[in-house]
Amino acid sequence: MKIRLLTSLLILYVCGVYAQSVTLVEPGSSWKYLDNGSNQGSSWKASSFNDAAWASGNAELGFGQGDETTIVSFGPSATNKYVTTYFRKAVTIATPGQSYSSLTLQIKRDDGAIVYVNGAERFRTNMPTGTVAYNTYATTCATDNGTTWQTISLLPSYFANGTNYIAVEIHQCNATSSDLSFDLQLIATPIAAIQPTIATFTSLQPLAQTQALVIPSTHTFQMIARESQFYTVGGKVPARSDFTGYIPISGSSTNGYIHLNHETTPTGSISNFAINYSTTTKLWGITTSQPISVSTTDLVKLEKNCSGAVTPWGTSLSGEETRATGDVNLDGYQDVGWLVEADPITKTIKQYGNGKQEKLWAMGRMAHENATVAPDSKTVYFGEDDVTGCLYKFVATTINNLSAGTLYVLKLDSTLVSGAPTKTTATWIVVPNTSKADRNNTYALAIANGATQFNGIEDVEYGPDGNVYFTSKGYGRVYSFKDNGTTAANFITYVGGMSYTIDYGTGTVVEPWGIGNDNLAFDGEGNLWVLQDGGKNYIWVVKKGHTQASPKVSIFGTVPTGSEPTGITFSPDYKFLFMSIQHPNTSNTLTALDAAGTSVKFNASTTIIISRNENLGAAILKTGFDEPAITSIDLSNPIKLYPNPTNAGSVIEVPLLEESEINCEVYDSKGSMVQVLSKGNKHEAGVWQAEISSQLNPGIYLVRVGVKNKYYSKRLIKQ
């Protein structure tokens, strides 16, 4: 249902009927618990387990902080406390798949936790990867002391119609830990509350590149940065914009930083933009911008900065996609070919306690393209963009610090055949990384140890389902697998390597996936967005629930002639998509208006923000042309606005059938009135005419005509 309200100058749209979330498990609920330090094996988490002999009590459960409702035992010794305490709860849910669009589980834990739903693991936080025993300690002592809700989205399909069982094991970080905390809540979003998301769109028909950025009509874009524009501090934005990482400030979806990699040689760079979103104008603005500072004494330079990652602790990782040789500062490390970590607060490459900037030497040297940091804030997956490129895993020694750790490379248990896996299992092989010589030659050591070569790994992403996803540009596939610590399982082609039927609303067509899989990102619904470098340079969306046997593949967009789409990240609320358009043809001449009314010509690398129309751009510019007909106007001779577009003035003409009062104003993109052409003045039958000022700044304007309290609007483009 659409309701239109006319109040003064704003036309607002109110869409949908919304219901509030439903809390299925309240915080402070009663839980069954076992606090005797015993080894419960695996049977305790199953739905069929009999927990009648366990104690029960209301959350918060724990000890040592003074805010517990129920005190649990830590055992007979304060210096050798039980490692694991177990919790279970039965939850009745009626028709979860038909009733709810999603469920959100939130847990407070001190120190680490693993959550199971009906016997299946669905979340682990602050715990090691792989198999966990009853005497396995948490990864680290929880710095929040269990006061912060840890959050994960769960699929309705994880729950049965009727009784479900949630089982949680809480692990201490050491034998002398002073406290333990546990509480949990489960919140469901009713299907009636579903609102359009960024992934709500009708697929485009397959199309070749044109000079336009082509995206669904339900969405719009705003240019936020462009090659050669001036920073607020220090020079101009470089060319070849690649990874476009949104780093939120305190989890904000409207206030944060963009780190923008520049894939340039012989010197690369990282741009740091402080940006914010206005809820009034529904537009993004730049507060400050400047390049990340690089110490030429410590690091010499950056080169060919390609893709990367946003870390959970609020920095970015940037990959140098090069193995060029040279050690200008004679520090024993080759100057380029590394991952680097950039801090948006200090606007510098990070230091790790040595009083100087350092690249991430322990993660090895190669033609780095990408990275993704797992939720444990210690494990990083990354790959090399080369025909011989391998997939790596780095497990840091210290949480939030990637300067030291163990390096692994993936070896499939059987070979690929034209890119297709022939078995679903793999092994992680340790790659030596303790000496400078080891680190300088990581890519060669990996291959020498039998690592599988994946023909151009352009990106890696840690999925919301706990699986790892990565691309092969050359094989035209996105693979996925489950990391079990020292091994990997369920290694499959998730998408690619075949053609898909595209439903574009009024028909279907079969389209080959093609090669060139590049950057990846998951949205809040679990849909995988895949940017394509090559072929038709599509922006693909692989919908949640996709399998190769039952595909769910759509085309969201294609980028202008000569360019490839790069990036890609989302705001925490998943309303905004951040990406770049790299190296479009410099001869492109077509212009397009963005959500701010800016005329954009895609003939240089451009960074944009994409969102649904209702979230981006001033409401005054979203008015339609289906307003009430004006009976006093001669409809056989419509209202005219010319020239339009214009680089000077314009004229509005209104054909009147009878003497009428006319109100006519001009508004800018923020909804501010900038010119009054007529205010309640009477005009005789015939053509009423008025001139629009030639002094208007470039942008998009709304010319609004009112005759006898009925209105008509026309957009004016000032170039």
N, C-alpha and C positions, 0 to 999 in steps of 0.2 A: 504494500500500500504506500502511496506517495502523497504527502500533504504539503501544499505550498502556502506559505504565509507571506503576505506582503506587508512589511512594516517599514515605512519610510523608504529606505533604499535597499534593504537586504532581502533576498529571496532565499529561504532556508528549506532544506529537504530533510524530512524525518522519515526514515525507512525502517520497516521490520517491526516485529513484536518480540520482545525480549523477556526471558525469565531469569531469575537470579540463580546463582550456583547453589548446589545442595551439598551440605556437609554430611558424608556418610559415616565418617569416624571423627568424632569431636576431639579436640585437644583435652587432655585430662580424663580420657575414657579409662574404663577398667580393662586390665590386661592380665592374662595368666603369665606367670613367670617362674623360671627355675634358676636359682642362684647358689648352687652347690659346687660349682666348678667342675662338673662332670663332663665327660666326652659324650655328647649326644649323637655323634655320627651324623647321618643324613636323614634318618627316619622322622625326626622331631618336626621337620618343616612340612611334611606331607599333610594333605587334608584328612587322611585317615588316622593320623596319630591321636592317641588317647592322652590328653593332658589333664585328666580329672585329678590326678595327684599333685599337680602343680599348685603353688600359691597364687593368689590374685590380689590386685590392688590397683588403685587409680594412679594415672600419670599426674605429675611427673614422677617417674620412678628412678631411683638412684641413690647416691650417698655423697656426702662430702661438701655440698654447696649450701645447704641450709634451706633450699627452696623446694625440697622434695615433698610430695604428698605421701608417697610410699617409699620407705627405706628398704633397700635390698642389701644382702650380705656381701661383703667382699672376701669372706673367708676368715680363718683363724689367725692369719698373720698379716700385719699391716705392711710388712716388707716383702711379702710374697702373695699378693692378692690374686684372686681368680682372674684369668684372662678373659673368659667369655661368660656372658649372662644371656639367657634365652627368654624371648617374649612371644606370645601367641594371642590371636584374637579372631573370633568368628564374626563375620560381617554378612548380613543378609542384603542382597541387592536384587531387585526385580528387573528382569529383562535389560541388563546393562547395555547390550548392543542396540536395542531399539529405543532406550530411554536417554542415553547420554552420548554426546559427541566426543568427550574426552574426560579423563580423570586426572587429577593432580594429587600426587602424594608428597607430603612434607614431613620431614623428620628432624627432630633435635637429637643429636647424638654426641656423646663424649665417651670414648674417643672416635672409634670407627664403627661402621654398621654395614650389614648386608640385609636386604629386605627380600622376602620371597612372597609370592602370591600363588596360592594353591600349589605349593611345592616348587615353583619355578623362580629362579633368581630374576628380579626385576630392577634392582638398584643396589649399587655398593658405593659407599662414600668413605673416604679416608682409609681405605683398605688396599692391600697389595692385589695385583692382578693374579690370575691363576687360581689353583686350588688353595682353599683356606681351611685350616684345622682348628680344633677347639683351643689350641695353645698358640695360635698365630696372633702376633701383636698388630695393632693398628699401624698404619703407615707412619703417623706422627701423633704427638699429643695435640688434641684439638685446641687451637688457639682461641676459639670462641667459647670454650668451656660448655659447649652444648646449648648456647643461648640463641643460635641462629637457625632458622628453618632452612634445611637443605631440600631442594625441590626437584622433582622429575615428573614429566607427563607420562601417563600410562594409557594404553589402548583399552577400550571397553572389552575387546576380545580376550583380555587377560582374565576376565571375571566371568563366572558362571551365573546362570539364572538361579537364584536361591542363596544357599549358604556358601560363603567363601572364607578362606583362612589366610590371614596375614601373619607371617612369622618373621621375627627380627632377631638377629644375633648382634649384641653389642660387645666390642672388643676393647680392652684397655691398651694403652700404648706401652706400658712397662709394668713391672711387678710392684712398683711403689706408687703408682698413680694415685693421686689424692682424691679423685672424684669419679663419678659415673652419672650420666644423665640420659634419659630416654623419654620421648613423647612423640606422638605421631598423629597426623590428621589426613583424611582422605576427602577430597572435594571433587564433586562431579559437575560437569557442565551439561545441563539438559539440552537435548536437540532443539527445543524451542528457543534456546538462547543463542543459537548459531548466528553469527554475524558474518557478512562477507569478509574474507581474509585476502591477503595479497595473492594467494593461490586460487581465488575464486575468479575464474575467467573462462571464456570459450576459446579453445585452441584456434590459432591461426591456421589458415591453409598453408601448405608448403609453398615457399616463395624464394626466389633468388634475391640477392642483395640489390637494393636501390640506394639512392642518396639519402633516404629517410631512415630514421629509427622507427621501426614498425613494432608496436606493442598493442595489446587489446584496447579497445575504446573505453573500457572500464577503468583504465589506468592512465597515469600521466607521469611526466618526469620533470625534474628541476635540475638545471646545470649548477654545479657547486664549484667546479674548478676547471681550468682549461690551460692547455699548454701555452706558455709565454705570458700568462697573466702575471701581474706583479704580486709577490708576497707582501704582507704588511711589514715584514722585516726581511731584508736581504735578498734582492734579486728577483728572478722570475721562476715560475713553475716549469720544470724540465719536460721533455717529450716522453713518449712511450710509457704512459701511465699503466700500471699493471695492478697488483694486489691493492684492494681498496678496503682497508680494515676499519670498521667503526669500533672505537674503544669507548664504552660508556663510562661516564663519571658516576660512581656510586650506583651503578645499575640503571641509570637513566636512559630512556628511549628518546629524550629530547635535548640532552646536553652531553656532549662528549667530544671525542677527537676522531678525525680521519687520518690514518697513516696511509700514504700513497707511495707505492714503490715505483721507481722509474728504471726501466730496463734499457739503460743507455751504456755505451762504451765510448771511450776507455774509462769513463768515470760515471758511476751510478749515484743514486741518491734516494732519500726518503723524505717526503713532504709531511709536515705536521700542521694540520688544520684544527683549530678549536672551533667547533660549530654548535649551533643551538637552533631549536625549532620554536617558532612563535605560534601559540595556539590561537592568536587573533588573526594573523594573516595566513596561517597554515603554510608557512614557508620556512626554509632553512636559511640561516645566515652564517657568515664567517666572522668570528671575533678577532682572531689573530691567525697568521700563517707564516711559516718559515721552514727552511730545510732543517733536518736533524743534523746536529753538529757532529763532525767526525774529526778525531784527532789524527792529523797526518803523521805525527811522530809515532803514535802507538799503532795505528792501523794502516797507514799510508793512504788508503782510499777505500771506497765501495765501488763495485762494478757490476753492472747488469742485474740490478735488483729486480727480481721477478715476483713470484707469488710468496705467500707467507701465512701467518696465522696471528690471531689475537689470543693472548694468553689469559687464563683465568685471573691472574693477578694484575692485569691492566697495562700490559706492554704489548709490543708486536714483535713477531719474528719475521725477518726478511731474508730470502734466499738469493745468494749470488749465483746466477746461472752461468758459470764459467769455470774452466780449469786452466785459465791463462797462468803462466809461470812468472816468477819474479819475487825477490825478497829484498825490497829496496831498503828497509830499515834494519836488515841483518839480524832479525830476532829469531831466526830459525824456522819461522812459519812462512809458507807461501802467502803472498799478500791477499789474493782473492780466491774465491771458491768455497765460501763458508756461509753458515747461518749467522745472522747478527740480531741482537735484541735492542730495540729502540724504546726509550722511555718518553711518553708524551708530556710528562710533568717537567723533567729536566731538559727535554728536547735534545737529548744526546744519546749516543750509543752507550750501553750500560757498562759499569765497572763491577767487578766481582771481588772486591776486597784488596786488590793489588795497587790501588791508587791510579789506575790507568784504564782507558777503554780497551775492551777485548772482544774479539769475535768468539764464537762458541767453538773453540778449538776441539774440545772433547767429542763434539758431534760429527767431526770428520770433514774432510775436504772433498768436494765433488762439484758437479754442475747442479747445485741446489736449485730446486724450483719451488718448493712448498713445505708445509709442515702443518700438523694439527696436534694440539695438546689435549690429552685425555683428562677426564674430570678429577683424577687423583693429583693433578698439578705436578706430576713427576715424569709421566710417560709421554714421549713425543714420537709421533710417526712422521716420516718424511721420505721423499724419493728423489731420484736424479732424472732430469729431463735429458736423456741420451738414449740412443738405440740400445746401449748396454746397461741402461739405468736399472738399479735395484731398489727394493723397498727396505727401509731401515726402521729400527726402533731404538730409542735412547731412553734409559731409565735413570733419572737423576739420583744422585746420592742424597740430596737435600731437597725438600719440597720448595717450589718456587725459585729454584736456582739451577740453571742448566749448564753451569760451568764445569761440572764433574759428574761422571756416571758411567754406566756400562752401555756399550754400543752393540747392537745386534743387526743382522741382515736376514731376510727371509729366503728360505730354500724350499720350494715345493717338493713334495715327495714323488712327483713325476713331472715330465716336461710338458710345456704348452704345445699344442698343435694348432698352428695358425692363430695363436692367441687364446685358444680355448683350453681351459683346465681339463686334465684327464683324470685327476684325483682331487679330493676335497681336503686333503691334509697337507701340513707343511711343518717345518722346523725352524726355530730361530737359532742362528749360528752367531757366536760371539765374534766380534771383529776387534782386533787389537787396537787400543786407542790411548795407550799410556805414554808413548814417546812422541816427540815432534815428528819423527820420521813416519811413525804409524799414522798419525793424524793427517799428514800431508798426502798420504797415499791410500786413503780409505777406499776409494772406488776400486783401485786395483786389488787391494787385499780382499775385498768382498767377493769379487769375481774369482780370485784365486782359491777362495774357500768354498766355491761351488754355488754361490748365490744365484737365484733365478733372475734372469734379465727380462724386463718388461716393456722394452721398446718405447721409452718416453713417458715417465710418470709425471704428469702435469699437476696433479693435486692429490691430497689425502685428506679425508674427513673422518672424524670419530662420530658415528651415528647415534641418534637418540636411543636406538635399540642395543647399544653397547658393541655393535660390530664396527669394524674398520672398513672404510670404502676408499678405493683409489682408482685413478684413471690410467689407461694406457693410450697415449695419443696415436701411436702407430697401429695398434691392434684395434682401435675403435671400440674400446670396452671400458666399463666401470666394473671392477671386481669388488667383492665383499668377503669378509671372513671374521671368525671369532677368534680373538687372541686368548689362548689358555695359559700364557706365561712363557713356557719354553717351547710350546707347540702352537699350531693354529689349526682350526677345524672349520668345516662348512665353507671352504674356499670355492666360490662360484663366480660366474659372470652374472652380475646383478642386472646390468642393462647394456645393450649394444651388441655388435656382431650379427645383427639381423635387421629386417625391416619391420615397421610397426604401422598398424592402421590408425590413422589420425582422424578423430571425429571433430570436425570444425563447425558443428552446429546444424548446418543445412546439408551435410553430406559427409562422406568419408573418403579417404584416399590412403594408399599405401606409400610410405616414405621410408627410404633406407636411413638407418642411424648414421652411417658414415664414420669417418675417422676424425681425429682432432679433438677428442674429449679433453677439456681443459679444467677450468676451476669448478669446484663443487661447494655447495652449501645446503644445509637442511633448514627448512622453515619450521615454524612452531607446530605444524600439523604432521611433521615427519615426511613431507614431500622433499625429494632431492632435486635441486636445481643444478643443471649441468650446462656450462658455457662451452661453446664449440669453437676451436681455433682451426679453421679450415672448412672446406665444403661450403655450405651455405651460412656458416657462422651463426647458427641458431642459439637461442636461449631455450633449452629444453627444460621441461618439468616432468619428473617421474613421480607420479602420485603414490602416496602411501598405500601399501598393499600390493604394489606391482610385483609380478614375477614374470620370468620369461615365458612361462606357459600361459599366464593370464595378464597380458601387458596393460599398463595404465600410463601411457606416454602422450604428452601434449607439447605443442610448440607455443611458447610465450612470446617470442619475438625474434627479430633479426636486426643486425646492426648495419650502419651505412657502408656503402661501397668502399672496399679496400681495407676495412677495419675488422678487428676481432673483439668480442666482448671479454673483458677481464674483470677480475675482482675475486670474489663476491662475498659480501657479508650482509647481515640483517641487524636491525635494532633489536633490543631485548624483547620488545612487544611484537616483533615481526611485522610491523606496519610499513616499515621502510626498508628498501633494498638499496645497497650501495655498490656501485660497480663503475667501471671505466670503459671507454671506447678507445681502443689503441690503434694508432697509425691509420686513420681513414685517409682516403685519397685527398691530397692537397688541392685537387682540381674540383672537388665537390662544391657546388654552388647553391644547392637547395637550402632554404632556411625554414626553420620550424619555431613555433612559439612554445616556450616551456611554461610550467605552472605559474611562474612569476611574471609572465608576459615578456620575457627576454627573447629576442630573436637569436636563435642558435644556428650556426652553420657548421656542420660536421666535416670540417676539413683540417682538423688538428685533434690531437688526443684530448679527450674530454671526460671529466668525471661527473656522474649524474646520480641522482637519487630517484628511485621509482616507487610509487605507491598507488593505491586506488584513488580515484578522483576525489572522493569525499574527504581524504586525509591530506591532500596536497594542493595548495592554491587557494586564493581568496574566494569565499562563497559568492561574492558579487559577480565573479567571472564564470560561475558555473550555471547561470541561468539558461534556461532553454529558450526556444523561439515559439513555444506553444502556449503563450500567455493569452488571456481572453481577447477575442477579436474586437477591434474598435469599429463600431458600426458607423461612426461619423467619418471614417476614412474610406476613400474610394479604393476598394480592394482590387479593382481592375488596373489600378495604377499604383503599385506598392510604394511604401516608403523607400527612399533612396539615400545612400550615404556614399559620397564619392569625393575625391579618389580614396580608395581603401584597398590595400595599405597606402600610406602616404608618408612623405618625408617633409611635408609642409602643412598647410591647413586642409580642412575638408568642409564639405557642405552637406547638411541634412535637409531633405525635402519631404514634406508631409502633404499628400493630396487630401483636401477636406471637401466633403459633400455639402456641408452647411457651416454656418458660423459656429465656432467652437472655442472653448477655453483650452489653451495648450500649456502644459508644463513640460519642460525639456531640460535635462541636466546631463553633465558628463562626469563619470566617476573613474578613478584610477583603480589599479588592481588591488589596492588595500581597502576599497570601498569608500574612499574619501572623495567628496565632491570637489571638482577642480574647475568647473565652469557652469554657469546658469545661462541657458539660451532663451528661456521663456518661463515666467512664473505666473501662471493664472491669467495671462493676457488673452483677450479675445481677438480672434482672427476670422475674417470673412471666408466664404467658400472660395475654393481655388487651391493653389499650391502655396503652403507656408514654407519659408526657406530661412535657414540661419547658418552662419559660418562658425566652424569650430576652430579654436585658436591654433595658430601655427607654432606657438611657443611651448606646446606640450612636449615633455621629455619622451624619448623613445620608450615604447612599452605597449601594453594592451589596455584598452579603455572600454567602458560600457556607456553607450549613448541611450538614454531612457526617455521615451516620449509618452506623455500622459494626455489623453483626450477624454473629457467627461468621466474622469476617475477610472479609466481603463488604460492599460499600459502596454507598450511594445518596446523591446530592447534590441539594439544592434551593437555588435562588437566593432571597435575601430582599432586598427593596428597602426601605430606610429613608428616608423623606422628611423 
